Amino acid sequence: MNHYDILVIGGGPGGMGAALRAAELGRKVALAERAELGGVCLNRGCIPTKALLKSAQVYHYCRTADTFGVTLDGEAKPDLARMVARSCGVSETMRKGVEFLLEKHGIDVLRGEARLAGEGRVVVGERTVSADHIVLATGARPREMPFMPIDHRHVLSSRDALLLEELPETMIVVGSGAIGCEFASFYAALGVRVTVVEYLPQMMPLEDEEVARTMERAFRKQRITVLTSATVEGVTVGGDGRCRVRIEGKKGKEELVADKVLSAVGIQANLEGLGLEELGVRIERGKIAVDEHYRTNVAGLYAVGDIVPGPALAHVASAEAQHCVEHICGVESEPVDYAVVPSCIFTAPEVASVGLTEREAQAKGIAYTVGRYSFMASGKAAAAGERDGFVKLLFDAQDRLIGAHLVGASVTEMLAEPTLACRLGATARQIARTIHAHPTMNEGVMEAAAAVPER
């Protein structure tokens, strides 16, 4: 029976991060994975969706080429099958890179379902291995609701929405988080008539209210219907193959009809079949309970990523994995700071945020000042033909940055600066007096900070 210093179960961002960091620290490492290396993020999430969204952006450029003084002969048409093929190719390229990294670092990849067998032993497929430390990073899958059963033909999961071969005429997206909004943006850009249904009063519920209002207007400009405070009571498929969605909203009860329904109502942790119950691993609200070092209540067993409480984001899983392994190896490491977690939504325009929203600051009783900058005043935004959006910064009573909320073209690429500023406690004056290159969209961060009166 092979023995390892650290055995990681799950090959997504958390598992990969844990395995690679452990190998860098000189440990003998194995990684067990039942499907594709790279996890949902690389194969069925973050990466392929961005490839599809890039195709939609190129299509938009073609349709608006005349605005930029470019004449195209003929009509630009979206070819969904080729877009999907390209996105799969991007994922495959990245997956090969992951395989190379694991091999380069001498990490043994164990293929098959993994199950904890107690006393540091794990059964992977038909073999049994052991380890001093076991890190669970099994990720999550789309949540399925009883009133909206996913049949993968008419009612779709996010994975299904990545692999459609033909464009439907109409689509209803249930849920307006990052996944729902990105798919709504993608399909609407290709000409599909999209309706977004959100249970809560605010679209993009986790974002700042001003951001949400701005994005709702942006979606309506793209002919995306947005229904908030709407409860989905049931979904049925008629004899004509069309979906009928019964909702109760601001107008009372009504029935919506569409060719496809996308269920984007969150995720569910992959905890089944791991042998957690037999070991007595504590589970709370569908997640594994851990301490700040990601130790479970079972000695030698750790958990990171979507299966533990906290934001279900790939970069959070990576950060958790790094700290977890460094703690195991006795390396000094700061615990993950969940107050400074960047979040991105790759719609058109994009949304990026970090730190507190105004509502959260008010709930905590934190006095704050807001600095704003509109991209309508940006030369770079005007040159790019992308003037919609703004930068909004929140500063506390000591003028330290505590929140940043951005809407606009490529603002996800701008988020690192305010994230670092939040982490380091940078002040409005420090940000405003830092020279930013001109002309760039990033000047908006400087200008928003400069809009706060100096104390």
N, C-alpha and C positions, 0 to 999 in steps of 0.2 A: 504493500500500500504506500503510494507516494505521500510524502509529508511536505507541507509548505509552511513558511512563516506566516504568510497572509493569503487567504483565499477569498476572492471577490466573486459574488454571484450577481450577474447582470452586466452586460457590456455596453450600456448607454453612457452618457456624459459622466454620471456619478461613478459607475463601475470602471470605466476607462481611466478616469482621473485618479481613482484610488489605486488601481493596478500600476499605472505608470509612475505615480509618485512613490509607491512602495519599492518598485524596481530601482528608481533613481537613488533611493536610500539604502540600496544594497540588500534588500530582502529577497528571498526566494518566493516567487509569486505565481499564482494560477488564477485564471479568470474563466468562470463557467458561463456559457451563453447558450440558450436553446434556439435562438433565431439568428438574425443578422447582427454582426458586430456594428456598433454605433447606436443601437437602440432606436427608439421611436424618433428621436430628434433627427438623426442623420438619414433614416430610411423612410419614415412616414410622417414627419413633422416639420421641424424648423427648416431644414435644408431644401427638401423638394418643394415646399410651399413658396420659398423665396425664389426658386427657379421659375415656378409658374408665374409668380407676380412680376418677375422681370420680363417674361414673355408678354404679359399684359401691358406692361409699360412700353415695350417696343412697339406693340400694336397701336397704343395710344399715340406714340410719336409719329407713326406712319399716318395715322388719321389726321393729325394736326401739323403735318410737315409743311404745308403751305404757309402756316403762320411764321415759320422760321425761314421762309424764302426757298424752300425745297419743293420741287415739282416731281411727283411720282406718276409714272405712266401706269394706268390700270388701278384697280381697287384692291386695297389691302384687306385680306380676309384671315380670320383666326383659324388655325388648324389645331384643334384641341389634341388630337391623337399625337401629333408631332411635338406639341408643347409638353405633353405628359412623357413622351419618350425622352425628350431632352432632360426633364427633371429627374427621371430615373437614371439617366446616364450620369448626371451630376452626383447623385447619391452613390452610384457605383464607384465613381472615381474617388470620392471621399472615403468610401468603405475600404478600398484597396490601400489607401493611405493609413487607415487605422490598423489594418492587418500588418502592414510594414512596421509601424511603430511598435506593436506588440512583439513582433519577431525580433526587432532590433534590440529591445530591452530584455530579451530572454524570458518573456512571460509565457507560460504554458496556457494554451487555450483549450479548455475542456468543453466539448460539444454535448449538449443534451440538457434535459430537465434536471434541476438540482433540488435535492431535498436534505434538510438537516437531519442527521441521525444521532445527534447527541455526542458528548465528550469530544468535541472538535472534529467529528467525522461528518462528511457530506457524501451522499450518493449522487453521482452525476451520470445519468444514463444507466449503464450496467456496471460502472466502476465505482469504487469507494476510495476517497482520498481523505486526508486529515490535515488540519492546520492549527497553529497556535491562535490565530485570530481570523475570524470570518466577518466579512463586510457584505451586508445585503444591499443591493442597489438594483432591485428588480423593476423599478419604474411603475408606470400606470398605463391604463387603456381608457378609451372613451367610455364615459358613463352611459348606461342604457336605462331609460325611464320606462316604467310599466305602461304608461299611457301613450308611449311613442316607440313601439318595438322596431328595432332596426332589422330590415330584411335585406339590406345591401343592394337592392335594385331600385326601390322607390324611396324608402327611408334610409338615409345614408349616414355612415359614420364619417369622421374626418378622413380616415384612410380611404374610404370609398370615393370621397369627393376629390381625392388626389388622382384617381385612376379612371375617371369617366372617359369614355371614348367619343361621345357626341355631346354637343351643347344642348341642354334642355331650353325650352322657350321661357319657362318660369321656374323659380325656386323659392322655397321658404326656408329661411335659416332660423332655427330656434336657439336663442342664446346670442348675446352680443359682447362676449368677451373677446380676447385676442383671436382665437380660432374662428369663431363665427364671423367676426368682422373682416378678417383677412380673406376668407372664402367669399363673403358677400362682395367685397371690393373686387376680387379677381373675376368672378363670374359676371358681375355687372359691367366691368370693363370690356368684356367680350360680347356684350349685347343681351345677356340674360336679364329678364325682369325679376328682380330680387326683392323679397320682403323679409325684413328682420323682425322677429318677435322676441321681446325681452320681458321677463316676469317682473323685474324691478322697475322703479320709476325712472331710472337713468340708464341710457345706453352706455356701454363701457363702464359698468358699475364701479370698478376699482379706480377709475381715473378721476381727476379733479373735475368738478361740475362744469367749469368754464370750458375745459377741454371737451367734455362730453357734448355740451351744447354746440360747440363749433363743429364737431364731427357729425352730429346729427344733421346740421345744415349742409355739410359737405356731401353726406350720403344722399340727401334729397336732391342736391344739384346733379348727382350722378343717377338720378331716377331710382334710387333705392328707397323703398317705403320702410319707415321705421315705426314700429308699434311698441311703445313701452307700457308698463303696468298692465301687461296682457298675460293671462294664464292660459296655457295650452291644456285643454281638457281631454283631448284624444286625437289620434290620427288614424285614418282608415284609407285603404286603397280601393278605389272603385273598379268596376268591370272594365272601364276604359283605360285602366292603368294609371289614372291620375290620383294624386293624394288630396284628401280632404282633411283639413286641420280645423278642429273646433276650438275656438278661443273665447275667452270672456275678457273684455278690455274696457276701455273708456266709453265705448259705444254700446256696451252690453255684450250679449252673446252674438257671435257671427261665425260663419264658416268660410275659410280661405281655401282656394283650390290652386294646386301647382303640379307641375310634372315631377318635381323632386322635392324632398324635404331633407335638410341637413340637420342632424341632431348635434348641437354644439353646446351641451349643457354641463360641461365639466368632465372630470376624469375620476377614475376609481383605481386605487392602489392595487398592484399585483401582489397579493399576499397568499393566495390559495396555493396549496400543494407544496409549500415550503417546509411543513412540519412545525410550524410555530406553536400550534396549540399543544402538541405533545411535549414541547420544551417549556411550556408555560411563559412564552414571550408575551409581555403586556401590550395589548392593543387598545387604543383609545380613539373613538370616532373614526374607525376605519384606517388608522395610521399606527405605526409602531412607535411606542413611547420611548424617547431617548433623552439623555442629558446633553449638556453643551458640547460634549466630546463625541456624541453620537453612540454612546454605550447604551445597550438595552439592559433590561434587568437580568439577563443571562450572561454570566461571565464569559468573556472572549467573543461575544457576538455584538456586532455593530450594525447600524442601518443609516443610509443617507438617501437623499433625493426625494422623489415623489411619494415614497412610502413612509416618510416622517412628516410631522407638522411643519408648516412653513410654505413659502411660495413654491409652486410646482413649476420651476423654471430650470432650463438646462444649466445656466451659469451658476445658479444657486447650488444645484447638485454637485457641480465641479468644485465649488468653494467648500462645501461640506465635506466632500471626499478628501480634499487636500488636508483640511484640518484634522479630520478623523485619523488618517494614516500618520500624519506627523505626530499626533498625540500617542498613537500606538508605538511609534518608533522612538519616542522620547525626545523629539525635536520641539524646541520652543515655538509655539504657534498661537496666534490670537484667535479666539472663537469668532465664528461668522457674525458680522454685525447686520442683523436683519433690518435695522433702521435705514440702512443705505443699500438697498437692492434696486438696481436699474431695471426698468421694464419697458419693452418696446412692442408696438403694434404696427405691422408693416402694411398699413392701408394706404390709400391715396386721398389726402396727404397722410404722412406718417405721424405716429404719436410716440412720444418718449417721455418718461417720467422717473423721478427718484425722490425719495424722502416723503415728507408730509404733504397732504393736500390741505386746502384751507379748512375743509370740514374736520379733518383729523386734528389740525392745530387748535381749532376752536374747542373740540371735544376734550383736548388735553389741557385747556386753559392757557395755552401758549400765546403770548402777545407777539404779533408778527407784522411785518411791512412787506408790501408787494411791489416788485419792480417788473414792468412789462416792456416788451418791444414787439412791434408788428413788422412782419416781413414785407408789408406794403412799402416800407421805407428802405428796404434793402436793395442795393444796386445789383448784387449777385442774384437775388431772387428775381428781380425784374429781367435781368439778362437771360435767366433760365426759363422765364415764363411761368414761374411758380411763386406767386406773391401771396398765396393764402397761408395763414398761420401766424404764430407768435411764439415768443419766449416769455415765460412767466416764472419769476423767482420769488421765493419766500425767505425772508430773513427774520431771525428772532430779535429780542430786545438788545442783544449784544452785537447785532448786525451780522451774525453768522448765518450762512446759508443752511436752511433746514428742508428745503423742497424746491424742485425744479420741474416744470411742466411745459412741454414743447409740442407744437403742432406745425407741420410743414414738410416740404420736400427734404428728404435725407436727414431729418432731425435725429433719427436713430444713430447716425454716425457722429452726432454732436454731443451725445449724452455722457460720454466718458469724462468730459471736463467738469460739469456740475456734480457728477458722482464723486469724483476725487475731491472737489471743493467741499462737498458735504462731509466726506470722511475726514478731511483735515480741518474742518471748522473754519474755512476761509470766509472772510468778511466781504461785504458788498464793495467796499473801497479797494480791497486787494484784487478782486475780480475785475472791477472797472478800470483799475490802473495797470492791469496786465495788458501788454500790447498784443492785440489780435491782428492777424494778417488780413489785409484788405485786397480785393473784395472777397469775403467769404460769408457763408451763412453763420459761421461761428461768431462773427461780430455781434450777432443778436444777443449772445450771452453777456458780453461786455456791456452792450447798450442797456440791457434790462437791469444789470447791476448798477449802472450809472444813473438810472432813473430813480433810484432810492436816494432820498435826501441825506447828505452826510451829516452825522451827529456831531 
